[in-house]
């Protein structure tokens, strides 16, 4: 109910990730996805982190191809914000997702961009 009063609080990265971890531990991955989706669609500052988080969640759900797509979006958003560290993290995570998806050539190419 607190987030109903201040919805911006739910979109803060630290609050957001703690809240989602609680959802996952409770066995509610769809609720976790909804929180991350709000972050990915929210203010520009949190979009990249929201996409990355959705990528992590897709990996947790065993969907590496979906994770690779989310992580590619996160990398583009971080690149646009000139966040070299954020983009690098996204690209390395994407390379791992591509490996899991059975796409080793794309994974190697992604690693080479970092």
Beta strands, then each sheet from edge to edge (+ up, - down):
end
